[in-house]
Amino acid sequence: MPIPEDVTGEEIDKDVRQELQSLPKTLAEDVAKNLVMVARLIDEDPEGAYGYSRVALRLASRVAAVREAAGFAAYANQKYAEALAEFRAARRMTGTVELWPLMADCERGLGRPEKALDMAGAPEVQKLDKAGQVEMRLVAAGARRDLGQLDAAIVTLQSSELASHSVQPWTARLRYAYADALHAAGRSDEAREWFAKAVEADRDGSTDASDRLAELDGVEFMDALAEDEADEDEADEAVEADDTTAPEDDKD
């Protein structure tokens, strides 16, 4: 796959670059460039990111960072079995637990919420940092909802992190998940309160909490672009109507 000229491979994290030092120099550079493309595209063009991840995987399947990137790319494309296999491989190579919540969410994606809940209660969770533990809580709540256990999902999300007034990287998503679970349970007033709190914490627009809040408040937004296009269509139709009804020029 083509690599843009502005991609040098130097953009990757220094820890990943260190991992690639086990490879021949030219090969390491090629792998690094493909990993840069995975990171660059994974949000806007997950299919493209997946393609570059497969190239990197073909070139250096024994590098943990490559297996991890392949897992993220597969996960972004909802290829959960493949993502799970790559995350497991990366974990075997590194011995770390950071990927545990993602592995559990892959189990959910594969229709195995019970397995995800088993993983939520495993000793590995205690080894996660705060962000990882919050992510695991979100996955566990999602698994409860998969099983139709709405009340249990709500209880799962109730935590010191949810009650905290400080805003952390996970705060908006945690508040949003709680609001969404409350709404699904028919607790609309509480849901509105927590969607509003999610909006306050969502500084980078990672959720659609503002839209959900507006929906609960009965506010409808018009698509400005669609409205302009509709006006143009009406104008065109009016012109066409005038053309068809205009009298023909008198003939001599």
CORFENCOR-V701316 format. One record per helix or strand of 3 or more residues. SS is the DSSP state (alpha for helix, beta for strand). FROM is the first residue (numbers start at 1). TO is the last residue. If there is no record, write none. Layout:
BEGIN
ss->SS from->FROM to->TO
ss->SS from->FROM to->TO
END
This chain:
BEGIN
ss->alpha from->14 to->22
ss->alpha from->25 to->41
ss->alpha from->46 to->59
ss->alpha from->64 to->76
ss->alpha from->80 to->94
ss->alpha from->100 to->109
ss->alpha from->113 to->120
ss->alpha from->123 to->127
ss->alpha from->130 to->146
ss->alpha from->150 to->157
ss->alpha from->160 to->163
ss->alpha from->171 to->184
ss->alpha from->188 to->201
ss->alpha from->209 to->216
ss->alpha from->224 to->245
END
